[in-house]
Amino acid sequence: MYENKFINFETMLIDHSEVPRLLRRSHIHSGYRPLNQSVKYYMASAFKMHNELVNFWTHMLPFFFIYCYFLHPEVFFENEIRWPLVVLYSGISVLFVASAFTHLMHSRSQDDHVFWLLVDFSGIFVFSLCVGIQRISMKEDSSAFFTTVYLYLLTTVIYLQYWTTSGFFVIAPFWKTRDVIRLFTCLSVAAVLYVPLLDRYFSNSTALDPGLSLHSSAFMWLLVSGIFMGANIPECFAPGKFDYFCYGHQLFHLCIFMVTWNVCEAARLDADVINPKLLSTGIELYSTVMYMLFLNALGIVGTIGVLFKIAQKKNKEHK
């Protein structure tokens, strides 16, 4: 009666041959958690060795760092809250929390896998939107027309990336072209996010712009992260040898942390040095942004709801 309470966690782990194809990682052969366990089992696995453990903590620890080092001081220790920074830090926090719990909970079943991957994609959506909002809101010489056009463009490319990534994941998860489309749409979002910074790159006074080098560093780290994410390096060279530590997705997470740290530090420098009057400006834009964030939250919930129902129907048909 009491034997199951004392089963060693590691003895329950299974290899890739016992896992549905949808839940397998390329070139990762062991360390998978068994399916159809209790929610408590997967929550407790945050403190047990398996092949998603490092993925969980390489997002959860950065979340704590962003909150303690950037978000909390901005909200509680500044004389006036600089809302573009709060939007940015909050968006990054959503990204890390969504991804961390995706890695913790997605292995429960195929339905859970789809649901949590959609949550993960939604975290990327929020992150991209918040970075773009912060950058355009702190562009000192931006006209109302340019800001409006940019926000429409930003929303369009982000939804293109979000819907193609999420939709093809649900409808055609093993379609190889899906990764090419995802790469193209991700690069499109990254390019649009740098539009508000272009005048600074072509300015003659870049030496007096301390945040610009950090923005550039963030982009370089983003490119490096794509190599680990897309090429499955180094595990593709030695399948089964990097099952627990240092496989590509884990290294991708470390690169993403460097992206977000550079983005946060650059934004803080921009607020302190380039735009010191930010505290008392942008009230009208603030209202627009809050409305925009609310509508996009509804869009995310609707997208997850529709695609999850499609995935559930597909999974039932294949059983």
N, C-alpha and C positions, 0 to 999 in steps of 0.2 A: 504493500500500500504506500509506503513512504520511499521506495527505492528511487523513483523519478526525481525526487528532490535533491539527490546526491549524485546525479549523472554529471560527469565532467563535461563542461561546455565544449571543449575541443573534440571530444569523441563524437559529438553530434554533427560536426562539420562534414560536408560532402564534397565530392569533386565535380568537375564540369559535366561529366557524363550523366549525372543524376539531376541536372538542372535544365529546365526548359531553355531552348535556344535563345529566346528573347531576353533571358536574365543572365546569359553568359557574357563574360568579358573576353575579348580576343586575347589569346595566348596566356590566360590565367587559368590554371588547371585545378587548383585546390583552394581550400579555405572558404567555401561557400556555406552560408547558413541554410539549414533545412527549411523547406516551405511549410506554410500552414501552421506555424506556431502561434502562440499568443502574442498580443501586442506587447505585453510585459517582457516576453523573451527578447524581442528585438530592441526594446528600450534598454534592457540590461546589457545587450551586446555592445553598448557604447564603452563598456569597461572590460570586454573580453576580446581575445585575439581572433580575428577573422580577416578576410581580404578586403573588407570595407572599413575597417577600424580607422586606418590612417586617413582615409577620405573624409570620415566624419570629423575628426579632430583638426584636420588642416583647413576646415571651414569654421568649426565652432570656436576654436581658439582665436582666429582672426576676428570673428564677430565680437568676442570679449574685448579684444584689443581696440577695435574701431569704436566700440561703445565707450570704453574707459578713457581712451586717449583723445578721441575727437567729439563724439556725440554728447556724452555727459557734461564735459566742461563747457561746450558751446551752449547747452540749454540751461545749466545751473550756475555757471560762473561768469558769464558775460553780462555786462550791464544791460545790453539789449540783445535779444536773440536775432542773429543774422539768418533769416529763414532760408536763403538759398543753400547755406551750409548744412542746416538741419535737414533739408530735403535730400541733399546729397548723402549725408551720413546715414540717414534712415533708409534710403534706397540700397546702399551697400549692405547695411545690416540685414535687410530683407533677403538680399541675394545669398548671404552666408547662411542664415538660418534655414531658408528654403532648401538649399543644397545639402546642408548638413543632415537634416532630417530625411531628405530623399535617400541619402546613402545609408541611413540607419534603418529605414522602414520599407524600402522598395522590394526587398527579397521575400516578402511574405507570400506573395502569389503573383500571377501574371496581371490580374486586375490592379493589385497594389502597385506593381511595377509601373504600369501605365499612369496611374493616378499621380504617383509621386514624381515621375519624370515630367509630367505636365506642370506640377508645382515648381519643379526645378526650372523649367523653361520660363515660367511666369516670373520667377525671381530674377532671371536675366532681363526680362522685359522691364521690370520695375527699375533695376539698376541702370539700364541704358537710358530710360526716360528721365530718371533723376539726374544723371550726369549731364544730359543735354539741357535740362531746365536750369541747373545751376550755372552752366557756362553761359547761356544766353542771357540769364538774368543779371550776371555780373559783367556783361559787356557794356562798358561805359558809354560808347558812342552809338549804341544800337537804337534805331528808330522804331516806333511802334509798328510800322509796316513790316520792317525786316524781321522783328521779333515774332510777329504773327505768322508770316510766311515760314519762318524757320520752325516754329512749333508744329505747324501742319506738316511740313516735310519730315521732321523728326518722328512724329507720330506715324506717318505713312510707312517709312522704312522700318520702323520697329515692329509695326503690325505685320508687314511683309515677312520679316524675319521670324516673328513669333508664330504666325499662322502656318508658314511653310514648314518650319521646324517641327511644330506640334502636330500638324495635320499629316505630314508624310510619316512621322514616327508612328502614328496610330494606324494609318491606312496602308503604308508600305514600309514597314520597319527594316526590311532586309534589301531594299532597293539601293544599289550602290550609288546611283546618281544622287540620291538624297543627301549624301555627305558633301557632294560638289555644290549643290544648291545651298546647303547650309553655310558652307564656306563663303560663297558669294554674298549671301544676304548679311552675314556677320560682318564682312569687310565693308559692305555698304553702310551699315549702322555705324561702324567705327569711323568711316570717312565723314559722315554727317555730324558726328559728335565733335569733330575737330573744326568744323566750319566757323564757329564763333572765335576761334583762336587764330585764324589764318592771317588777319591783319597784323597780329603780333609777330608772326613768323617772318613777315615781309617788312617789318619795321626796321629802321636804322638804329633803334635804341634797344635792341634785344639784350645787350649787355647789362642794361638796367632793369631787366625783367627776370627776377629770380625764380618765378614759378614756371616759366616756359620750359626750362630744362627738365623739370619734373613731369610736365605734360608729355614731353617727348619720350622720357624714360618709360612712362606708363604705356605708350603706344608700342615701344620696342618689346617690353615684357609681354604685351598682348600678342604680338607676332610670335614670340618664342613659345608662348603657351599653346598656340595653335599647332606647332610642330609636335609637341608631346601628345596633344589631344588627338590629332588626326593620324599620326604615323605610329602610334602605340610603341614609342621608344622608351625604354630599351627592351621591353619584354618580347618584341617581335624577333629579336636576335637570339633569344634564349627562352622559348616558351616553357612555362612552368617554374622558372628560376626566380621570378620576381613576384610571386603570388601574394606576398604579404607586404613587402616594402619596396619602394622606389620604382613601381611601375608607372607608365606614362600618365595616367590620370592623376595620380598623387603628385607628380611633378608639375602637372598642369595646375593643380590647386595652389601650389607654392608660387607659381608664376602669377596667378590671379591675385594672390595676396599682395604681391609686389605691385601689380597694376593698381589695386585699390589704395594701397598706402601712398603711392606717388600721386594719384588723383586727389586724395584727401589733403595731403600736404601742400600740393600745388594750389588747391582751392583756398586753403587757409592763408597761404602767402598772398594770393590774389586779393583776398578780402582785407588783409592787414596792410598791404603795401600799395597795390595798384588801385584799389577802390575803397579808400578809408571811409567814404561817406555812405557806404552801403547800408549802414544801420538805420538811416532815416529815409530811404528811398524804396521805390518798387512796390508800394501798397496796392496799386491797381493791378500790377502784374501778379502779385501774390494771390489775389482773389481769383484771377484767371487760372493760375497754376493749381490752386486747391480744387477748383471745379474740374479741371482737366484730370487731376489725379483720381478724383472720385469717379468720373465717367470711365476712366481706364480700368479702375478696380472692378466695375461692373462688367466691362468687356472681358477681363481675365476670368472672372467667375463664370460668365456665360460660355466662354471658349472651353474651359475645363469641363463644364457640365455636358456640353454637346459632344465633345470628343471622347469623354469617358464613357458615355452611353454607347457610342459607336464601338469602342474597344471592348466593352462588356459583351455586346452582341456578337462580335467577331470571336471572342474567346469561347463563348458558349457554342458557337457553330463548330469549332475545332475540337471540342471535347468528345 
